Amino acid sequence: MLPLGFASGLPLALTSGTLQAWLTVEGVDLKTIGIFTLVGLPYTLKFLWAPVMDRVVPPWLGRRRGWMVLTQLCVAVGLCLMALTNPKIHPGWMAGYALLVAFLAASLDIVFDAYRTDTLQPHERGLGAAVWVNGYRIALLASGAGALALADLVGWQMTYVAMAAIMIAGVVITLISPDPTRVADAPKSLKEAIGAPLAEFFSRPTALGFLAVIVLYKLGDAFASALQTAFLIGGLGFSSTEVGAVKGVGIFATLIGAFIGGLLMTRSGLLRSLLIFGVLQAVSNLGFVVLSLMGKSQAMLTTAVVIENVTGGMGTAAFVALVMSLCDPRYTATQFALLSSLEALGRVFAGRPSADLVEMVGWTQFFVLTVVVALPGLWAVWRIRRSIEPERKTVAHASVAEPVASPISEQL
């Protein structure tokens, strides 16, 4: 899971922050750079073509690993095309190649998510998701800060060629990875691949309850983080360097939190982990309440950020494990893409309401309210607890090596 997570996360910064740095160094004007932010659109729309990756089975390595090899190689080719393009002279071509890489990388995420879901046993999902997330975040560091440092030494073109070589090397990991343990026949038509995943999900008695959990579980975190940088710099007077340094510490705290959460889930199970980690990630927002009352304090800033990121990593591990548990193996790619896109709505739309709340009540009360915003997600988990709990009973009576071949709806 660790190297596959790394391969999944590597292209993201190369089409966003790192690419923006390259454009800036080359003297591309700010308006053009602003247009380049639209390159990331495929990541939010990937559910639109996920059914194709459920329906079509490549002639090699099966439905999941076949797509993994193909998309990894295509991403590498796309990065090489970017490396061969001068963004100052041909910004249009660079934008086209970057959009192509983003589309291919989003497709890579689709099939990687499906493979992880179809391969990990229920009792392995928490730790497997945590390790995957850590690999993904390490890749963001490598293609972000690492790529920027490398570009100073060898130039931008060679940096992108090096990243393409890493993607090709990642194919070896895919080739030696095991076949999925949850095996199901692919949909017989594209129409079935599009309509059946929704029909299957909403045929479950607690479908709406699960949707409520997906939307609400991380909503408190989304509100707390939406204007966090503005709060630290504009509200408390920290410098950009101070904020950047503590956010770097926060990344490592997230890695630790995800790993701790994954380990604890092997003993606690999914339901208890969702509740406990959800409470912790909600309460962690109170650290910013204390910080807003104390004012500019480097020690309190570091403490608040570390606690928030550790608990957030734990909550993410449990949440990803939940999403995996909800996917029918026939339609894993489509259902995972749809559910993860639904969760992302909170992060996308939290900014404006957060700003309105800050103007109305101030920073201290705002962070108190983010704890309140997190409570409906915990309530939603509690309401459907009987639909989550059977999975733990299934694991308790099953052999570790026993594949889980039945649809999740039948398990519930």
Buried (B, 14 or more C-beta within 10 A) or exposed (E): BEBBBBBBBBBBBBBBBBBBBBBEBBEBEEEBBEEBEEBBEBBEEBBBBBBBBBBBBBEEBBBBBBBBBBBBBBBBBBBBBBBEBEBBEEBEBBBBBBBBBBBBBBBBBBBBBBBBBBBBBBBBBBBBBBBBBBBBBBBBBBBBBBBBEBBEEEEBBEBBBBBBEBBBEBBEBBEEBEEBBBBBEBBEEEEBBBEBBBEBBEEBEBBEBBBBBBBBBBBBBBBBBBBBBBBBBEBBEBEEEBBEBBBEBBBBBBBBBBBBBBBBBBEBBBBBBBBBBBBBBBBBBBBBBBBBEEEEBEEBBBBBBBBBBBBBBBBBBBBBBBBBBBBBBBBBBBBBBBBBBBBBBBBEEBBEEBBEBBEEEEBBEBBBBBBEBBBBBBEBBBEBEEBBBEBBEBBEEBEEEEBBEEBBBEBB
